[in-house]
Amino acid sequence: MTSNKKINIVFALPNLLPGGAERVMSFVAQKIDPTKFNTKLVIVGFSKDASYDIKGIDVVFLEKARVSTGAFSLFKFIRKSKPDILISAIGHLNTVTALFSLFFPKTKFIAREVNVLSVLEDYENERGRKTILGSLVDNRFNFFDKVICQSKDMLNDFNENFNIDKNKLVVINNPITDNFKVKEEREVNKPIRFITVARLDGEKGHNRLLEALAKVDFDFHYTIIGKGSLRDEIFSQIDKYNLKDKISHIPFTKEIGKYLSESDLYLQGSYTEGFPNSIIESCMVGTPVLAFDAPGGINEIIYPDVNGKIVSNVDEFIIELNNTNLNYSFKPKDVSKSVSERYSSVIIIKKYEDLFTQVYNDK
């Protein structure tokens, strides 16, 4: 920073509903150094829907149901607050703030995306469904001063498939956002306990997790935490495989750490990710991860035979599940250390602060 002036930053989110992006962005907004940054958090959605307690910073709710209906209110907020930097997250809001950047040349605009978008399109038709703003959707990242990528896979995807200059791209992994306590070393539960924390959407791969669990030859209990558009479809699959008595579903809880700690193995089925908070948090409490190989930071987080394993297909997944039931060799302290040394909030918040200072001084 070239002077003693504090940098004014606005963090913008569609809502504070349960979700990784919402939790990480609101966490970063609260944790950056208040002696260097004046921080505000603006939420397009409703205050009544807030799932996270925000302390120590100004929070403004625009009380709008959608980004599209709240865009004008957000525009007025930016015009009034005149931030030095605006950072937004999640695709549809990033599309809107990309457009806004044309009207506020004195403000630096940063986008934080949450997935490897070229792969996500196979599950959500990311480009095809957003026709109102036309070509702006495909080119939105070119309007930003910086784009935060959560993983190396995401950076490479932006560069290769969206033709974004690597100078605009920066990798900042997700931080560990809570004080997770490492569990004591113990015997495997009987029956063994599996867990997944993820939206009930197609890209999260619940279908192949259930397919694998339907074919194992031992008793287990599986906890699914999350809500989503495919709930009915997933529960139909559970009924099809006669797994109903072995599965508990929790739509939302603020006690993620407790459930992760009580489990023996985290099951990751995603076809694509950004940088999955849930597997970092599972490792943090000492519960290892069995994951399908997929783009989005999974191969950065998981060190094979240290904090988990990565497999290529359902058959390999079933083999590892059966091995887990027979021989459980991961040590909770080692599993936790593998992520705490890389993704602590101190390390990640410093990266955000350095980025904001750099972007501000590039004016």
C-alpha positions in Angstrom: 0.0 0.0 0.0 1.4 3.4 -1.0 -0.2 5.4 1.8 -1.9 5.1 5.2 -5.3 5.2 3.5 -7.5 2.2 4.1 -8.7 0.3 1.1 -12.5 0.2 0.8 -13.7 -3.2 -0.2 -17.2 -4.5 -0.9 -17.9 -8.2 -0.9 -21.0 -9.1 -2.9 -23.0 -12.3 -2.7 -26.4 -13.4 -4.0 -27.5 -14.7 -0.5 -26.3 -16.1 2.8 -28.0 -19.5 2.3 -25.9 -22.6 3.2 -23.1 -23.0 0.7 -19.4 -23.1 0.3 -19.0 -19.8 -1.5 -21.3 -18.0 0.9 -19.4 -19.3 3.9 -15.9 -18.6 2.5 -16.7 -15.1 1.2 -18.4 -14.0 4.4 -15.5 -15.5 6.4 -12.8 -13.7 4.4 -14.8 -10.4 4.7 -14.8 -10.7 8.5 -11.2 -11.8 8.8 -9.1 -9.4 6.7 -7.2 -6.8 8.6 -9.4 -3.9 9.7 -6.4 -1.6 10.1 -5.8 -1.9 6.4 -9.2 -2.4 4.9 -12.7 -1.0 5.3 -15.0 -3.9 4.5 -18.7 -4.1 3.7 -20.7 -7.2 2.8 -23.7 -6.6 0.5 -26.2 -9.5 0.0 -28.7 -9.4 -2.8 -31.1 -11.7 -0.9 -33.1 -11.6 2.3 -31.8 -11.1 5.8 -34.3 -13.8 7.0 -32.5 -16.4 5.0 -29.0 -15.8 6.5 -27.4 -19.0 7.7 -24.2 -17.4 8.9 -23.6 -14.9 11.7 -21.6 -11.9 10.5 -19.7 -9.9 13.1 -17.5 -6.9 13.0 -18.3 -5.5 9.6 -21.2 -3.7 7.9 -23.7 -6.0 6.2 -26.4 -4.7 3.8 -29.2 -6.9 2.6 -30.9 -5.7 -0.6 -33.9 -7.9 0.2 -34.4 -9.2 -3.3 -35.4 -12.6 -4.4 -33.0 -12.9 -7.3 -29.9 -11.3 -8.7 -31.8 -10.2 -11.8 -34.4 -8.3 -9.7 -31.8 -6.9 -7.3 -29.3 -5.7 -10.0 -30.5 -2.2 -10.0 -30.4 -2.0 -6.2 -26.9 -3.3 -6.3 -25.9 -0.8 -9.0 -27.2 2.0 -6.7 -25.3 0.6 -3.8 -22.0 0.6 -5.7 -22.6 4.1 -7.0 -23.2 5.3 -3.5 -20.4 3.5 -1.6 -17.7 4.0 -4.3 -15.5 1.1 -3.3 -11.9 0.8 -4.3 -12.4 -2.9 -4.9 -15.6 -5.0 -5.4 -15.3 -8.8 -5.2 -18.2 -10.9 -6.2 -18.8 -14.6 -6.2 -21.0 -17.2 -8.1 -21.7 -17.2 -11.8 -24.9 -15.2 -12.2 -23.8 -12.4 -9.9 -20.4 -12.3 -11.6 -22.1 -11.8 -14.9 -23.9 -8.7 -13.5 -20.8 -7.2 -11.8 -18.9 -7.8 -15.0 -21.4 -5.5 -16.8 -21.2 -3.0 -13.9 -17.5 -2.7 -14.2 -18.0 -0.7 -17.4 -19.8 2.0 -15.4 -17.3 2.3 -12.5 -13.9 2.7 -14.0 -12.4 3.8 -10.6 -13.4 0.6 -8.9 -11.3 -2.6 -9.4 -13.5 -5.6 -10.0 -12.5 -9.1 -8.8 -14.5 -12.3 -9.5 -14.3 -15.5 -7.5 -15.8 -18.5 -9.3 -16.7 -21.7 -7.6 -16.2 -24.5 -10.2 -14.4 -25.8 -13.2 -17.0 -24.3 -15.6 -16.3 -26.2 -18.8 -17.0 -29.4 -16.9 -19.9 -28.0 -15.0 -21.6 -27.2 -18.3 -22.2 -30.9 -18.8 -24.5 -30.9 -15.7 -26.0 -27.4 -15.7 -25.7 -26.2 -19.3 -24.0 -23.1 -17.8 -23.7 -21.2 -21.1 -26.8 -22.3 -22.9 -29.3 -21.3 -20.3 -28.1 -17.7 -19.9 -29.3 -16.1 -23.0 -30.6 -12.7 -21.7 -27.2 -11.1 -21.5 -26.0 -12.9 -24.6 -22.3 -13.0 -25.3 -21.5 -11.2 -22.0 -21.9 -14.5 -20.2 -19.1 -16.3 -22.1 -16.8 -13.3 -22.0 -17.6 -11.9 -18.5 -14.2 -12.8 -17.0 -12.5 -10.5 -19.5 -14.2 -7.5 -17.7 -12.6 -8.2 -14.4 -9.2 -7.0 -13.1 -8.6 -10.3 -11.4 -10.3 -13.7 -11.3 -9.7 -15.8 -8.2 -9.4 -19.5 -9.0 -9.8 -22.0 -6.1 -7.5 -24.6 -7.7 -4.9 -25.1 -10.3 -7.5 -27.1 -12.4 -9.8 -24.0 -12.4 -7.0 -21.7 -13.4 -6.0 -24.0 -16.3 -9.7 -24.3 -17.3 -10.1 -20.5 -17.5 -6.9 -20.1 -19.5 -7.5 -22.9 -22.0 -11.3 -22.9 -22.4 -12.3 -19.3 -21.7 -9.1 -17.7 -23.2 -8.5 -15.7 -20.0 -5.0 -14.2 -19.8 -3.0 -16.0 -17.0 -1.9 -12.6 -15.7 -5.6 -12.0 -14.6 -5.8 -15.3 -12.8 -4.7 -16.1 -9.3 -5.1 -19.3 -7.3 -6.3 -18.8 -3.7 -7.5 -22.0 -2.1 -10.4 -22.1 0.4 -9.5 -21.6 4.0 -10.4 -23.7 6.9 -13.2 -21.5 8.3 -13.9 -23.0 11.8 -11.9 -24.3 14.8 -12.3 -28.0 14.0 -11.0 -30.3 16.8 -9.0 -33.4 15.8 -10.7 -36.5 17.0 -8.9 -39.1 19.1 -7.6 -42.3 17.4 -10.2 -45.1 17.9 -11.6 -48.3 16.4 -13.8 -48.1 13.4 -17.5 -47.8 14.3 -19.7 -50.9 14.0 -21.5 -50.5 11.7 -18.9 -48.4 9.8 -20.0 -44.8 9.3 -19.7 -42.9 6.0 -20.6 -39.3 5.3 -21.0 -36.8 2.4 -21.7 -33.1 2.7 -22.8 -31.7 -0.6 -25.7 -30.2 -2.5 -28.1 -32.7 -3.9 -27.3 -31.7 -7.5 -26.1 -33.7 -10.5 -22.5 -32.7 -10.5 -22.0 -33.9 -6.9 -22.2 -37.5 -7.9 -24.5 -39.0 -5.3 -25.7 -41.4 -8.0 -22.4 -43.2 -8.2 -21.8 -43.2 -4.5 -25.2 -44.9 -4.0 -24.3 -47.4 -6.8 -21.1 -48.3 -5.1 -22.7 -48.6 -1.6 -25.4 -50.9 -3.0 -22.7 -53.4 -3.9 -20.6 -53.6 -0.7 -20.7 -56.7 1.3 -20.7 -55.4 4.9 -23.0 -53.4 7.2 -22.7 -49.5 7.2 -24.5 -46.3 8.0 -24.3 -43.4 5.5 -25.2 -39.8 6.5 -26.0 -37.3 3.6 -26.0 -33.6 4.6 -27.3 -31.1 2.1 -30.3 -29.8 0.1 -30.8 -29.5 -3.7 -32.8 -29.9 -6.8 -32.3 -33.6 -7.2 -33.5 -34.7 -3.7 -36.5 -36.7 -5.1 -34.4 -38.4 -7.7 -31.7 -39.3 -5.2 -34.2 -40.7 -2.8 -35.8 -42.8 -5.5 -32.4 -44.3 -6.2 -32.0 -45.0 -2.5 -35.3 -46.9 -2.6 -34.3 -48.7 -5.7 -31.1 -50.0 -4.0 -32.9 -50.9 -0.8 -30.7 -48.6 1.2 -33.3 -46.5 3.0 -32.6 -48.2 6.4 -28.9 -47.5 6.1 -29.1 -43.8 5.3 -29.8 -40.6 7.3 -30.5 -37.3 5.5 -29.9 -34.0 7.2 -30.8 -31.0 5.0 -28.8 -28.5 7.0 -26.8 -28.3 10.2 -24.4 -26.0 11.9 -22.7 -29.0 13.5 -20.8 -30.2 10.5 -17.6 -30.8 12.5 -19.5 -33.1 14.9 -20.9 -35.3 12.1 -17.6 -35.4 10.3 -15.7 -36.4 13.5 -18.2 -39.2 14.3 -17.7 -40.7 10.8 -15.0 -43.1 9.7 -14.7 -42.1 6.1 -15.9 -39.2 3.9 -17.2 -40.2 0.5 -16.7 -37.8 -2.4 -18.6 -38.5 -5.6 -18.3 -35.2 -7.5 -17.8 -35.1 -11.2 -16.4 -31.5 -10.8 -15.5 -29.2 -8.0 -14.0 -25.8 -7.3 -12.0 -26.6 -4.2 -14.3 -28.6 -1.9 -14.6 -27.2 1.6 -16.2 -30.4 2.9 -13.2 -32.7 2.3 -10.8 -30.1 3.8 -13.0 -30.0 6.9 -13.3 -33.8 7.0 -9.5 -34.1 6.9 -9.2 -31.3 9.5 -11.1 -33.4 12.1 -9.1 -36.5 11.1 -11.6 -38.3 8.9 -10.0 -39.4 5.7 -11.6 -39.2 2.2 -12.3 -41.7 -0.5 -12.9 -39.7 -3.7 -13.5 -40.2 -7.4 -10.9 -38.5 -9.6 -12.4 -35.2 -10.9 -11.2 -31.7 -11.8 -11.3 -29.1 -9.1 -8.6 -29.4 -6.5 -9.3 -32.9 -5.3 -5.8 -34.1 -6.3 -4.3 -31.1 -4.6 -6.0 -31.8 -1.3 -5.8 -35.5 -1.1 -2.4 -37.1 -0.5 -2.9 -40.8 -1.2 -2.5 -43.0 1.9 -1.9 -39.9 4.1 -5.4 -38.4 4.2 -7.4 -40.4 1.7 -7.5 -42.2 -1.6 -8.6 -41.3 -5.2 -10.1 -43.8 -7.5 -11.1 -43.7 -11.2 -14.4 -45.6 -11.3 -17.1 -47.3 -9.3 -15.4 -50.7 -9.3 -12.3 -49.3 -7.8 -14.5 -47.3 -5.3 -16.1 -50.6 -4.2 -12.8 -52.3 -3.7 -11.5 -49.4 -1.5 -14.8 -49.5 0.5 -14.3 -53.1 1.2 -10.7 -52.6 2.2 -11.7 -49.8 4.5 -14.0 -52.1 6.4 -11.2 -54.6 6.9 -8.2 -52.4 7.5 -8.4 -48.8 8.7 -4.9 -47.4 8.9 -5.2 -43.6 8.7 -4.1 -41.6 11.8 -6.4 -38.7 12.6 -3.5 -36.4 13.6 -1.7 -37.1 10.3 -4.9 -36.6 8.3 -5.5 -33.2 10.0 -2.0 -32.0 9.7 -2.0 -32.7 5.9 -4.5 -29.8 5.4 -3.9 -27.6 8.4 -0.4 -26.8 7.2 -1.7 -25.7 3.8 -5.1 -24.2 4.2 -5.2 -22.5 7.6 -7.2 -19.2 7.8 -3.9 -17.3 8.6 -2.3 -18.5 5.3 -5.3 -18.0 3.1 -6.4 -14.6 4.5 -2.9 -13.3 3.9 -3.1 -14.3 0.3 -6.4 -12.3 0.0 -4.9 -9.3 1.7 -1.9 -9.4 -0.6 -4.1 -9.6 -3.7 -6.3 -6.7 -2.6 -3.2 -4.5 -1.9 -1.7 -5.4 -5.2 -4.9 -4.7 -7.2 -5.3 -1.4 -5.4 -1.7 -0.3 -6.0 -2.1 -1.2 -9.7 -4.4 1.8 -10.2 
